Amino acid sequence: MESRILDALKDRTLELGPTPDTSDTYRNFKLTRDADGVAWLLFDRANASANTLSEEVLTEFDMVLTALEAQRPTGIVIRSAKPSGFIAGADINEFRGSDPVAIEAQIARAHAVVDRFEALKIPTVAVIHGFCLGGGLEIALACQMRIAIDGARFGFPEVMLGLHPGLGGTARFTHLVSPLQAMPMMLTGKTIDARKAKAIGLVDAVTEERHVRNAVKDAVFGRLKRAKPSPLIPLLNFSPVRGILASRMVAEASKQAPREHYPAPYALIDLWEKHGGDRPAMLKAEQRSFARLMVTTTAQNLIRVFFLREAMKKLAGAGDGGIKHVHVIGAGAMGGDIAAWCAHQGLRVTLADMKAEPLAGAIKRAADLYAKIVRKRTDQRDTLDRLIPDLDGEGVRNADLIIEAVPEKLDLKQKVYAGLEPRMKPDAILATNTSSIPLQDLRTSLTRPERLLGLHFFNPVSRLQLVEVVSHDGVDQEMLKRATAFVGAIDRLPLPVKSSPGFLVNRALTPYMLEAMMLLDEKVEKETIDAAAEQFGMPMGPIELADQVGLDICMAVGDMLRSKFGDLLPPTPAWLREKVNRGELGKKTGKGFYVWKDGKAEKSSAAAATARPSQEMIDRLVLPISNVCVACLREGIVDDADVVDGAMIFGTGYAPFRGGPLHYARSRGPDNVAATLRTLAAKYGDRFAPDEGWETFT
């Protein structure tokens, strides 16, 4: 979605007021005045594709305010000259590695600039297009009026970095917009569009780019019908009411993020509960709270994860690899969802299967997905029109990329390739979505094996960002480059991996899930096993995850990897095979280890409440993940430890506040991890034997 918004903005001509002169008075701003005496302040951060707030920028902004106070214009318009949007937030790099005293002093200086801007006795108008996030929204809140261009998006994503707003947003937002709407936005990091922003009173008007000049005139000269804050806001910010609402917010936050792992939501609630009725006090307390959060391990690791995501985006390179038409073979859960996502990203997609029923199911799932993530019904219709059921498989002939997503059986996949290859365009790429079969095995029947590569998506496709881009020693490097660019173009994160059993993610995740089966064999309650993983910080436990993935898939991957790695993996229990043979496959059949209703696992609340997992149990589950990651790094399956961490976070949901399995091992101490693995190996077997890569891992 983000990439489509940016593409649309690139084609838009922004109304930036009078043409600025060519003088270099300011490095990051341009200041002009129109015929009505209105000053147009254009933010255009030097050498950057998007505007972010840094200490240098805010210092220069303070200089601009001095000039504006001297000039006394009729009004002031602030807007971005960047097509990407208004302001994407603060430059978080500046706070890394600082101590809380230095951070608080830096934040205090920034507050002084924003407070000065807010105090101007001149009409101030923010004109907002594209993304207006974090510190950018806090600058907009300091304006007297806000005009949004249709399509703009607003939000406070700081909680995703282990923080809360720090440039006055906590106080200004909860006094402009009802705390019942403002607090959930800050607590979840969710964004809203321009229309929703208008409805809650965050912006005063929504307009089109061509009407900006008139809208600015109306705002400056008092003709704009401004949003009126709800009369309930003072009541909701009143002390006794705050206490009641804050208690409810804490209860809700605890369902999503434990306080010990994610302190930021609780710090924000505490800040509002204590100071919500006193705006100046809240502004001051916000600075201290932000500084304390910034130095927590959680914030430092989540900021690290943010930069890992940015680094992985760059691995895709530029462009779309020339991929305009994708043909997907296999309309099951993975194939259908891959096809739906590609169509959502603007591509023409043909989806083939041998039977009509899976195709119908895939189209229905796609329609349900689009209803949730595409706002306009006309856009939902257009997206669905790009997803074409193809019972005869004729789409192969015109496709630039063919993605095979049939069941994990070597002979079946090779049979599919035999029918495909003669009909493919000469420059078409053949990609397999196999989760574990080495490409060296799959390519043996191909006439042109250099066209084969892996594009391994993760379930659910619409939520998990990672795609493993799998190479082998005979792959066409240009096709590999095109496939990697395609992954970036569909708003996913590419992970370049060399072909090896299970690649990276499934090879690392399989011992985690099989160890959970061993614990079941030891008569440990499934709720306790899941609680152990969740206590560590996993989004769900391995038993629930196995149900989510499908027990048949788990068993097939486990069998294949065990055939390659032997006793380095736990054996697949006989009772699991019996369960699969009975058709109890997990979420997709309604029953696995749990009974599933309405897409959720039914859990015994009593068992979950009494679960007391030991540290040894947690180590048995999570340390093998780090062990395999070190092995993959040593073997050259992946060549960058940071990318390994990113892959496990974005492909499996590995506890992001831990920074990834290798970062966790580094924080805990590689010697400690290796010693703990040796202790577990002595007690439970060679599957816990530390990889030799620990000897050189630092």
C-alpha positions as CSV (number, residue, x, y, z in Angstrom):
1,M,0.0,0.0,0.0
2,E,2.8,2.4,0.9
3,S,4.5,1.9,-2.4
4,R,1.3,2.6,-4.4
5,I,0.7,5.8,-2.4
6,L,4.3,7.0,-3.2
7,D,3.9,6.1,-6.9
8,A,0.8,8.2,-7.1
9,L,2.4,11.1,-5.3
10,K,5.3,11.1,-7.7
11,D,2.9,11.9,-10.5
12,R,1.3,14.8,-8.6
13,T,2.3,18.4,-9.1
14,L,2.4,20.0,-5.7
15,E,1.0,23.5,-5.2
16,L,4.0,25.2,-3.5
17,G,2.9,28.8,-3.7
18,P,5.1,31.5,-5.4
19,T,8.3,30.2,-7.1
20,P,11.1,30.6,-4.6
21,D,14.2,32.6,-5.6
22,T,17.5,30.8,-6.1
23,S,19.2,32.2,-3.0
24,D,20.6,29.7,-0.5
25,T,19.5,31.6,2.6
26,Y,18.5,28.3,4.2
27,R,19.7,24.8,3.6
28,N,16.5,22.9,4.4
29,F,13.8,25.5,3.9
30,K,12.5,27.9,1.2
31,L,10.6,31.0,2.2
32,T,8.5,33.1,-0.2
33,R,5.5,35.4,0.0
34,D,2.5,35.6,-2.2
35,A,0.5,38.6,-3.4
36,D,-1.7,38.4,-0.3
37,G,1.2,38.7,2.0
38,V,1.1,35.1,3.1
39,A,4.5,33.5,3.7
40,W,5.0,30.0,2.2
41,L,7.5,28.0,4.2
42,L,8.5,25.0,2.2
43,F,10.3,22.2,4.0
44,D,12.8,20.5,1.7
45,R,15.5,18.7,3.7
46,A,18.8,18.7,1.8
47,N,20.1,15.4,0.3
48,A,17.0,13.4,1.4
49,S,14.0,11.9,-0.4
50,A,11.8,12.5,2.6
51,N,11.6,15.2,5.3
52,T,12.7,14.2,8.8
53,L,13.4,16.4,11.8
54,S,16.9,16.6,13.0
55,E,18.7,18.9,15.4
56,E,20.1,20.8,12.4
57,V,16.7,21.1,10.9
58,L,15.1,22.4,14.1
59,T,17.9,24.9,14.7
60,E,17.4,26.3,11.2
61,F,13.6,26.3,11.7
62,D,14.2,28.5,14.7
63,M,16.2,30.9,12.5
64,V,13.3,31.0,10.1
65,L,10.9,31.8,12.9
66,T,13.1,34.8,13.8
67,A,12.8,36.0,10.2
68,L,9.0,35.5,10.2
69,E,8.5,37.4,13.5
70,A,10.4,40.3,11.9
71,Q,8.5,40.2,8.6
72,R,5.0,39.8,10.1
73,P,3.3,38.2,7.1
74,T,-0.4,38.0,6.8
75,G,-0.3,34.3,7.5
76,I,2.2,31.4,7.3
77,V,1.7,28.2,5.3
78,I,4.0,25.3,6.1
79,R,4.2,22.4,3.7
80,S,6.6,19.9,2.3
81,A,8.3,20.3,-1.1
82,K,8.9,16.5,-1.1
83,P,6.5,14.3,-3.2
84,S,6.7,11.6,-0.5
85,G,4.8,13.6,2.0
86,F,4.8,16.2,4.8
87,I,7.2,15.0,7.4
88,A,8.0,11.3,8.1
89,G,9.1,11.9,11.7
90,A,12.2,12.6,13.7
91,D,15.7,11.5,12.7
92,I,15.9,8.8,15.4
93,N,19.5,8.1,14.6
94,E,20.5,11.2,16.6
95,F,19.3,9.6,19.9
96,R,21.0,6.3,19.6
97,G,23.7,5.7,22.2
98,S,23.0,8.9,24.2
99,D,22.3,9.0,27.9
100,P,18.9,10.1,29.2
101,V,20.2,13.5,30.5
102,A,21.6,14.4,27.1
103,I,18.4,13.2,25.4
104,E,16.1,15.2,27.7
105,A,18.2,18.3,27.0
106,Q,18.0,17.7,23.3
107,I,14.2,17.2,23.5
108,A,13.9,20.3,25.6
109,R,15.6,22.4,22.9
110,A,13.3,20.9,20.2
111,H,10.2,21.6,22.4
112,A,11.3,25.3,22.7
113,V,11.3,25.6,18.9
114,V,7.9,24.0,18.5
115,D,6.4,26.0,21.4
116,R,7.8,29.2,19.7
117,F,6.1,28.3,16.5
118,E,2.8,27.6,18.2
119,A,3.0,30.9,20.0
120,L,3.2,33.0,16.8
121,K,0.5,35.7,16.7
122,I,0.0,35.1,13.0
123,P,-2.4,32.6,11.4
124,T,-0.5,29.4,10.7
125,V,-1.6,26.7,8.3
126,A,-0.2,23.2,7.7
127,V,-0.9,21.9,4.2
128,I,-0.4,18.1,4.4
129,H,0.0,15.6,1.6
130,G,1.2,12.0,1.8
131,F,2.6,10.8,5.1
132,C,2.4,13.0,8.2
133,L,3.9,10.9,11.0
134,G,5.4,11.2,14.4
135,G,7.3,14.5,14.7
136,G,5.8,15.7,11.5
137,L,2.3,15.4,13.0
138,E,3.5,17.2,16.1
139,I,4.7,20.1,13.9
140,A,1.3,20.1,12.3
141,L,-0.4,20.1,15.7
142,A,1.5,23.3,16.6
143,C,-0.3,25.1,13.7
144,Q,-3.5,26.9,14.3
145,M,-5.1,25.1,11.2
146,R,-4.5,22.0,9.2
147,I,-5.6,21.3,5.6
148,A,-5.1,17.8,4.3
149,I,-4.8,16.8,0.7
150,D,-7.1,13.8,0.0
151,G,-5.0,10.7,0.4
152,A,-2.9,12.0,3.2
153,R,-2.2,9.7,6.2
154,F,-1.7,10.6,9.8
155,G,-0.2,8.6,12.7
156,F,2.1,8.3,15.6
157,P,4.3,5.2,14.9
158,E,6.6,5.9,17.9
159,V,5.2,2.9,19.9
160,M,6.7,0.6,17.2
161,L,10.1,1.9,18.2
162,G,9.5,1.5,21.9
163,L,8.7,5.2,22.4
164,H,5.8,7.6,22.6
165,P,5.5,11.0,20.9
166,G,8.2,13.4,22.2
167,L,7.7,16.8,20.5
168,G,4.6,17.8,22.4
169,G,2.2,15.4,20.7
170,T,0.9,13.6,23.8
171,A,-0.4,16.9,25.2
172,R,-1.5,18.7,22.0
173,F,-3.2,15.7,20.5
174,T,-5.2,14.8,23.6
175,H,-6.4,18.4,24.0
176,L,-7.4,18.7,20.3
177,V,-9.0,15.3,19.8
178,S,-11.0,13.2,22.2
179,P,-8.6,11.1,24.3
180,L,-10.8,8.1,23.5
181,Q,-9.5,8.5,19.9
182,A,-6.2,10.1,20.4
183,M,-4.8,7.7,23.0
184,P,-5.6,4.5,21.0
185,M,-3.8,6.0,17.9
186,M,-0.7,6.7,19.9
187,L,-0.9,3.3,21.7
188,T,-1.2,1.2,18.6
189,G,0.7,3.3,16.0
190,K,-2.1,2.9,13.5
191,T,-2.5,5.5,10.8
192,I,-5.7,7.1,9.6
193,D,-6.6,8.7,6.3
194,A,-7.5,12.4,5.7
195,R,-11.3,11.8,5.8
196,K,-11.0,10.1,9.2
197,A,-8.7,12.8,10.4
198,K,-11.4,15.4,9.5
199,A,-14.1,13.4,11.2
200,I,-12.2,13.3,14.6
201,G,-11.2,17.0,14.4
202,L,-7.5,16.5,13.7
203,V,-7.7,18.5,10.4
204,D,-10.0,21.4,9.5
205,A,-10.4,20.6,5.8
206,V,-9.7,18.0,3.2
207,T,-9.1,19.3,-0.4
208,E,-7.5,18.4,-3.7
209,E,-4.1,19.8,-4.7
210,R,-5.6,22.1,-7.3
211,H,-7.7,23.9,-4.6
212,V,-4.8,24.5,-2.2
213,R,-4.4,28.2,-2.9
214,N,-8.0,28.9,-2.3
215,A,-8.1,26.8,0.8
216,V,-5.1,28.6,2.2
217,K,-6.8,32.0,1.5
218,D,-9.9,30.8,3.3
219,A,-7.9,29.7,6.3
220,V,-5.7,32.8,6.6
221,F,-8.6,35.3,6.2
222,G,-11.0,33.5,8.5
223,R,-13.4,32.0,5.9
224,L,-12.4,28.3,6.7
225,K,-15.0,26.5,8.7
226,R,-12.7,25.0,11.4
227,A,-13.1,21.8,13.2
228,K,-14.6,22.3,16.7
229,P,-13.1,20.3,19.5
230,S,-15.6,18.1,21.3
231,P,-17.0,19.7,24.4
232,L,-16.4,16.3,26.1
233,I,-12.6,16.7,25.8
234,P,-12.1,18.7,29.1
235,L,-14.3,16.2,30.9
236,L,-12.3,13.2,29.5
237,N,-9.1,14.9,30.6
238,F,-10.6,15.6,34.1
239,S,-8.6,13.7,36.8
240,P,-11.2,11.1,38.1
241,V,-12.3,10.2,34.6
242,R,-8.7,9.9,33.4
243,G,-8.1,7.3,36.2
244,I,-11.0,5.1,35.1
245,L,-10.1,5.3,31.4
246,A,-6.4,4.8,32.1
247,S,-7.2,1.5,33.9
248,R,-9.1,0.3,31.0
249,M,-6.3,1.3,28.6
250,V,-3.8,-0.6,30.7
251,A,-6.0,-3.7,30.6
252,E,-6.3,-3.5,26.9
253,A,-2.6,-2.9,26.4
254,S,-1.7,-5.9,28.5
255,K,-3.5,-8.1,26.0
256,Q,-1.2,-7.0,23.2
257,A,2.1,-6.1,24.8
258,P,3.4,-7.2,28.3
259,R,4.8,-4.3,30.3
260,E,8.1,-6.0,30.9
261,H,8.7,-6.4,27.2
262,Y,7.1,-3.2,25.8
263,P,7.1,-0.3,28.4
264,A,6.2,2.5,26.0
265,P,2.4,2.1,26.0
266,Y,2.3,2.0,29.8
267,A,4.5,5.0,30.1
268,L,2.2,6.9,27.7
269,I,-0.9,5.9,29.7
270,D,0.8,6.9,33.0
271,L,1.9,10.2,31.5
272,W,-1.7,11.0,30.5
273,E,-3.2,9.7,33.7
274,K,-0.9,11.9,35.8
275,H,-0.8,15.1,33.7
276,G,-3.6,15.0,31.1
277,G,-5.5,17.8,32.8
278,D,-2.5,20.1,32.9
279,R,-1.1,20.8,29.4
280,P,2.1,22.6,30.4
281,A,2.9,19.9,33.0
282,M,2.3,17.2,30.5
283,L,4.6,18.8,27.9
284,K,7.3,18.9,30.5
285,A,6.8,15.4,31.8
286,E,6.7,14.1,28.2
287,Q,10.3,15.1,27.8
288,R,11.5,13.1,30.8
289,S,9.4,10.1,29.9
290,F,10.6,10.0,26.3
291,A,14.3,10.3,27.4
292,R,13.9,7.4,29.8
293,L,12.2,5.2,27.2
294,M,14.9,6.0,24.6
295,V,17.6,4.3,26.6
296,T,15.7,1.1,27.3
297,T,16.8,-2.1,25.7
298,T,13.4,-2.5,24.1
299,A,13.7,0.9,22.3
300,Q,17.2,0.4,21.2
301,N,16.4,-3.0,19.8
302,L,13.2,-1.8,18.1
303,I,15.1,1.1,16.5
304,R,17.6,-1.4,15.3
305,V,14.8,-3.5,13.8
306,F,13.6,-0.3,12.0
307,F,17.0,0.1,10.4
308,L,17.2,-3.6,9.5
309,R,13.9,-3.2,7.6
310,E,15.3,-0.2,5.7
311,A,18.5,-2.1,4.9
312,M,16.5,-5.0,3.6
313,K,14.4,-2.8,1.4
314,K,17.6,-1.6,-0.3
315,L,18.5,-5.2,-1.1
316,A,15.7,-5.1,-3.7
317,G,17.3,-2.4,-5.7
318,A,15.3,-0.2,-8.1
319,G,12.5,-0.9,-10.5
320,D,10.1,-3.9,-10.7
321,G,12.4,-6.3,-12.7
322,G,10.2,-6.0,-15.7
323,I,7.5,-8.1,-14.0
324,K,4.0,-6.9,-15.2
325,H,2.2,-10.3,-15.4
326,V,2.5,-13.0,-12.8
327,H,1.1,-16.5,-13.3
328,V,0.6,-18.5,-10.1
329,I,0.1,-22.3,-10.2
330,G,-1.7,-23.7,-7.2
331,A,-4.7,-22.0,-5.7
332,G,-4.3,-23.3,-2.2
333,A,-3.8,-21.2,0.9
334,M,-0.3,-20.0,-0.2
335,G,-0.7,-19.8,-3.9
336,G,-4.0,-18.0,-3.8
337,D,-2.8,-15.5,-1.2
338,I,0.4,-14.8,-3.2
339,A,-1.7,-14.1,-6.3
340,A,-4.1,-11.9,-4.3
341,W,-1.2,-9.9,-2.9
342,C,0.4,-9.4,-6.3
343,A,-2.9,-8.2,-7.7
344,H,-3.2,-5.8,-4.8
345,Q,0.1,-4.3,-5.8
346,G,-1.1,-3.5,-9.2
347,L,0.0,-6.5,-11.3
348,R,-2.0,-8.5,-13.7
349,V,-2.2,-12.0,-12.2
350,T,-3.5,-15.3,-13.6
351,L,-4.2,-18.0,-11.0
352,A,-4.2,-21.6,-12.2
353,D,-5.4,-24.9,-10.6
354,M,-6.5,-28.2,-11.8
355,K,-9.9,-27.8,-10.1
356,A,-12.5,-25.0,-10.0
357,E,-13.2,-25.3,-6.3
358,P,-9.7,-24.1,-5.1
359,L,-9.9,-21.2,-7.6
360,A,-13.3,-20.1,-6.2
361,G,-12.0,-20.3,-2.7
362,A,-8.9,-18.2,-3.5
363,I,-11.0,-15.5,-5.2
364,K,-13.3,-15.3,-2.2
365,R,-10.4,-15.0,0.2
366,A,-8.9,-12.3,-2.0
367,A,-12.2,-10.4,-2.0
368,D,-12.4,-10.6,1.8
369,L,-8.8,-9.4,2.0
370,Y,-9.4,-6.4,-0.3
371,A,-12.5,-5.5,1.7
372,K,-10.3,-5.1,4.7
373,I,-7.2,-3.3,3.2
374,V,-8.6,-1.3,0.2
375,R,-10.7,1.7,1.2
376,K,-12.7,2.5,-1.9
377,R,-15.1,-0.1,-3.3
378,T,-14.2,0.9,-6.8
379,D,-10.5,0.2,-6.0
380,Q,-11.6,-3.2,-4.5
381,R,-13.4,-4.0,-7.7
382,D,-10.4,-3.0,-9.9
383,T,-8.0,-5.0,-7.8
384,L,-10.2,-8.1,-8.0
385,D,-10.4,-7.6,-11.8
386,R,-6.6,-8.0,-12.0
387,L,-6.9,-11.4,-10.4
388,I,-7.9,-13.8,-13.1
389,P,-8.9,-17.4,-12.5
390,D,-7.2,-19.5,-15.2
391,L,-8.4,-23.1,-15.1
392,D,-6.7,-23.9,-18.4
393,G,-3.4,-22.3,-17.4
394,E,-3.2,-20.2,-20.5
395,G,-1.6,-17.3,-18.6
396,V,1.8,-19.1,-18.7
397,R,2.3,-18.0,-22.3
398,N,2.3,-14.2,-21.5
399,A,3.6,-14.2,-17.9
400,D,6.9,-12.5,-17.0
401,L,7.1,-14.5,-13.8
402,I,5.6,-18.0,-13.0
403,I,5.3,-18.9,-9.3
404,E,4.7,-22.5,-8.6
405,A,2.9,-23.1,-5.3
406,V,1.8,-26.8,-5.4
407,P,2.2,-29.2,-2.5
408,E,5.7,-30.0,-1.2
409,K,6.3,-33.1,-3.3
410,L,9.4,-33.3,-5.5
411,D,7.8,-35.5,-8.2
412,L,4.7,-33.3,-8.4
413,K,6.6,-30.1,-8.8
414,Q,8.8,-31.6,-11.5
415,K,5.7,-32.9,-13.4
416,V,4.3,-29.3,-13.3
417,Y,7.6,-28.0,-14.7
418,A,7.5,-30.4,-17.6
419,G,4.2,-29.0,-18.7
420,L,5.2,-25.4,-18.1
421,E,8.6,-25.0,-19.6
422,P,7.7,-25.5,-23.3
423,R,5.0,-22.7,-23.0
424,M,7.1,-20.1,-21.1
425,K,8.4,-16.9,-22.8
426,P,12.2,-17.1,-23.3
427,D,12.8,-14.4,-20.7
428,A,10.2,-15.6,-18.2
429,I,11.3,-16.5,-14.7
430,L,10.2,-19.8,-13.1
431,A,10.0,-19.4,-9.3
432,T,9.1,-22.1,-6.8
433,N,7.5,-21.3,-3.4
434,T,8.9,-24.4,-1.9
435,S,9.5,-24.0,1.8
436,S,12.2,-26.6,2.1
437,I,13.1,-28.6,-1.0
438,P,16.6,-27.7,-2.4
439,L,16.6,-26.2,-5.8
440,Q,19.4,-28.6,-6.9
441,D,16.8,-31.4,-6.6
442,L,14.0,-29.5,-8.3
443,R,16.1,-28.4,-11.3
444,T,17.2,-31.8,-12.5
445,S,14.3,-32.2,-15.0
446,L,14.5,-28.8,-16.5
447,T,15.8,-28.0,-20.0
448,R,16.9,-24.5,-18.8
449,P,17.6,-24.9,-15.1
450,E,19.2,-21.4,-15.0
451,R,15.6,-19.9,-15.1
452,L,14.6,-21.6,-11.8
453,L,14.9,-19.8,-8.5
454,G,13.0,-19.7,-5.3
455,L,10.5,-17.1,-4.0
456,H,9.5,-18.4,-0.7
457,F,6.6,-16.4,0.9
458,F,5.4,-16.7,4.4
459,N,1.9,-17.3,5.8
460,P,-0.1,-15.1,6.1
461,V,1.2,-13.4,2.9
462,S,-0.5,-10.1,3.5
463,R,1.1,-9.6,6.9
464,L,4.5,-11.2,6.9
465,Q,6.9,-9.0,5.0
466,L,9.7,-11.5,4.2
467,V,10.3,-13.4,0.9
468,E,13.3,-15.7,0.7
469,V,14.9,-15.2,-2.7
470,V,16.7,-18.6,-3.2
471,S,19.6,-19.0,-5.6
472,H,21.5,-22.1,-6.7
473,D,25.0,-22.4,-8.4
474,G,23.5,-22.4,-11.9
475,V,21.0,-19.6,-11.6
476,D,20.9,-16.8,-14.2
477,Q,22.1,-13.8,-12.2
478,E,20.1,-11.3,-14.2
479,M,16.9,-13.2,-13.5
480,L,17.8,-13.4,-9.9
481,K,18.3,-9.6,-9.9
482,R,14.9,-9.1,-11.6
483,A,13.2,-11.5,-9.1
484,T,14.7,-9.6,-6.1
485,A,13.5,-6.3,-7.6
486,F,10.0,-7.8,-8.0
487,V,9.9,-8.6,-4.3
488,G,10.7,-5.0,-3.4
489,A,8.1,-3.7,-6.0
490,I,5.3,-5.7,-4.3
491,D,6.2,-4.1,-0.9
492,R,8.0,-7.2,0.6
493,L,11.5,-7.6,2.0
494,P,13.8,-9.8,0.0
495,L,16.2,-12.2,1.8
496,P,18.9,-13.5,-0.5
497,V,19.7,-17.1,0.5
498,K,21.6,-19.9,-1.1
499,S,19.7,-23.1,-1.8
500,S,20.0,-25.5,1.1
501,P,17.5,-27.7,2.9
502,G,14.9,-25.4,4.6
503,F,16.9,-22.4,3.5
504,L,17.1,-20.1,6.5
505,V,13.7,-19.5,8.1
506,N,12.2,-23.0,8.0
507,R,15.5,-24.6,9.0
508,A,15.7,-22.3,12.0
509,L,12.0,-22.6,12.9
510,T,11.6,-26.4,12.6
511,P,13.6,-27.3,15.7
512,Y,11.6,-24.8,17.7
513,M,8.3,-26.4,16.6
514,L,9.6,-30.0,16.9
515,E,11.0,-29.4,20.4
516,A,7.4,-28.3,21.3
517,M,6.3,-31.8,20.2
518,M,9.0,-33.4,22.4
519,L,7.6,-31.4,25.3
520,L,4.1,-32.7,24.6
521,D,5.6,-36.2,24.6
522,E,6.8,-35.4,28.1
523,K,3.2,-34.6,29.1
524,V,3.7,-30.9,29.4
525,E,0.4,-29.0,28.7
526,K,0.2,-27.3,25.3
527,E,-0.8,-24.1,27.0
528,T,2.3,-24.2,29.1
529,I,4.5,-24.7,26.1
530,D,2.9,-21.8,24.3
531,A,3.2,-19.7,27.4
532,A,7.0,-20.4,27.5
533,A,7.4,-18.9,24.0
534,E,5.1,-16.0,24.7
535,Q,6.9,-15.3,27.9
536,F,10.1,-15.0,25.9
537,G,8.3,-12.6,23.6
538,M,7.1,-14.6,20.6
539,P,3.8,-13.4,19.1
540,M,2.4,-17.0,19.5
541,G,3.6,-20.2,20.9
542,P,5.0,-23.1,18.8
543,I,1.9,-25.3,19.2
544,E,-0.5,-22.6,18.0
545,L,2.0,-21.8,15.2
546,A,2.1,-25.4,14.1
547,D,-1.7,-25.3,13.8
548,Q,-1.6,-22.1,12.0
549,V,1.0,-23.4,9.4
550,G,-0.7,-26.7,9.0
551,L,0.4,-30.0,10.8
552,D,0.8,-31.7,7.4
553,I,3.2,-29.0,6.2
554,C,5.1,-29.1,9.6
555,M,5.5,-32.9,9.3
556,A,6.6,-32.8,5.7
557,V,9.2,-30.1,6.4
558,G,10.4,-31.9,9.5
559,D,10.8,-35.2,7.7
560,M,12.7,-33.6,4.8
561,L,15.0,-31.7,7.1
562,R,15.6,-34.7,9.4
563,S,16.5,-36.7,6.3
564,K,19.3,-34.1,5.7
565,F,20.4,-33.2,9.2
566,G,19.6,-36.4,11.1
567,D,19.8,-36.2,14.9
568,L,20.4,-32.5,14.8
569,L,16.6,-32.3,14.8
570,P,14.1,-34.0,17.1
571,P,12.3,-37.0,15.6
572,T,8.7,-36.5,14.3
573,P,6.4,-38.3,16.9
574,A,4.3,-41.2,15.6
575,W,1.2,-39.6,17.1
576,L,1.7,-36.5,15.0
577,R,1.5,-38.7,11.9
578,E,-1.7,-40.3,13.1
579,K,-3.2,-36.9,13.7
580,V,-2.3,-35.8,10.2
581,N,-3.7,-39.0,8.8
582,R,-7.0,-38.3,10.6
583,G,-7.2,-35.0,8.8
584,E,-6.6,-32.9,12.0
585,L,-4.3,-30.4,10.3
586,G,-4.9,-27.3,12.4
587,K,-6.6,-24.0,11.6
588,K,-7.4,-25.0,8.0
589,T,-9.5,-28.0,9.0
590,G,-10.8,-26.5,12.3
591,K,-8.9,-28.9,14.5
592,G,-5.3,-29.6,15.2
593,F,-3.8,-29.3,18.7
594,Y,-6.5,-26.7,19.3
595,V,-10.0,-26.4,18.1
596,W,-10.3,-23.4,15.8
597,K,-13.4,-21.2,15.6
598,D,-13.8,-18.0,13.6
599,G,-10.0,-18.1,12.9
600,K,-9.0,-18.3,16.5
601,A,-7.7,-21.1,18.7
602,E,-9.9,-22.0,21.6
603,K,-7.6,-22.1,24.7
604,S,-8.3,-23.2,28.2
605,S,-8.1,-20.0,30.2
606,A,-7.5,-22.0,33.4
607,A,-4.5,-23.9,31.9
608,A,-3.0,-20.6,30.5
609,A,-3.5,-18.8,33.8
610,T,-1.7,-21.6,35.8
611,A,1.1,-22.1,33.2
612,R,4.5,-21.6,34.9
613,P,7.2,-22.4,32.3
614,S,10.8,-22.8,33.5
615,Q,13.8,-21.0,32.0
616,E,15.1,-24.4,30.8
617,M,11.8,-24.9,28.8
618,I,12.3,-21.4,27.2
619,D,15.9,-22.3,26.4
620,R,14.9,-25.6,24.8
621,L,12.5,-23.7,22.5
622,V,14.5,-20.6,21.5
623,L,18.2,-21.4,21.7
624,P,18.0,-23.9,18.8
625,I,16.8,-21.1,16.6
626,S,20.0,-19.1,17.4
627,N,22.0,-22.2,16.9
628,V,20.7,-22.8,13.4
629,C,21.1,-19.2,12.5
630,V,24.8,-19.3,13.5
631,A,25.2,-22.5,11.4
632,C,23.6,-20.8,8.4
633,L,25.9,-17.9,8.8
634,R,28.9,-20.2,9.0
635,E,27.8,-22.2,6.0
636,G,27.2,-19.1,3.9
637,I,23.5,-19.7,3.4
638,V,23.1,-16.1,4.4
639,D,26.2,-13.8,4.6
640,D,25.1,-11.1,7.0
641,A,24.2,-11.5,10.7
642,D,21.9,-8.4,10.7
643,V,20.0,-9.7,7.7
644,V,19.5,-13.1,9.5
645,D,18.0,-11.2,12.5
646,G,15.7,-9.2,10.1
647,A,14.6,-12.3,8.3
648,M,13.6,-14.1,11.5
649,I,11.7,-11.1,12.8
650,F,9.9,-10.3,9.5
651,G,9.4,-13.9,8.4
652,T,8.4,-15.5,11.7
653,G,7.5,-12.7,14.2
654,Y,10.5,-13.6,16.3
655,A,10.3,-11.3,19.4
656,P,11.3,-7.9,17.8
657,F,12.2,-6.3,21.1
658,R,15.0,-8.9,21.4
659,G,16.5,-7.7,18.2
660,G,16.6,-11.1,16.5
661,P,18.1,-14.5,17.4
662,L,21.7,-13.6,16.8
663,H,21.4,-10.2,18.5
664,Y,19.8,-12.0,21.5
665,A,22.7,-14.4,21.6
666,R,25.1,-11.5,21.4
667,S,23.3,-9.7,24.2
668,R,23.2,-12.8,26.4
669,G,26.8,-13.7,25.5
670,P,27.8,-16.3,22.9
671,D,29.8,-18.3,25.5
672,N,26.7,-18.4,27.7
673,V,24.5,-19.6,24.8
674,A,27.1,-22.3,23.8
675,A,27.5,-23.5,27.4
676,T,23.7,-23.7,27.9
677,L,23.4,-25.7,24.7
678,R,26.1,-28.1,25.9
679,T,24.2,-28.6,29.2
680,L,20.9,-29.3,27.3
681,A,22.8,-31.7,24.9
682,A,24.1,-33.7,27.9
683,K,20.6,-33.9,29.3
684,Y,18.4,-34.3,26.2
685,G,20.6,-35.3,23.3
686,D,22.8,-34.2,20.4
687,R,20.0,-32.0,18.8
688,F,21.2,-29.3,21.3
689,A,24.9,-29.6,20.4
690,P,26.3,-26.1,19.8
691,D,27.3,-25.4,16.2
692,E,31.0,-24.8,15.7
693,G,30.2,-21.3,14.5
694,W,29.9,-20.2,18.1
695,E,33.6,-20.4,18.4
696,T,34.0,-17.4,16.1
697,F,30.7,-15.6,16.5
698,T,31.0,-12.2,18.3
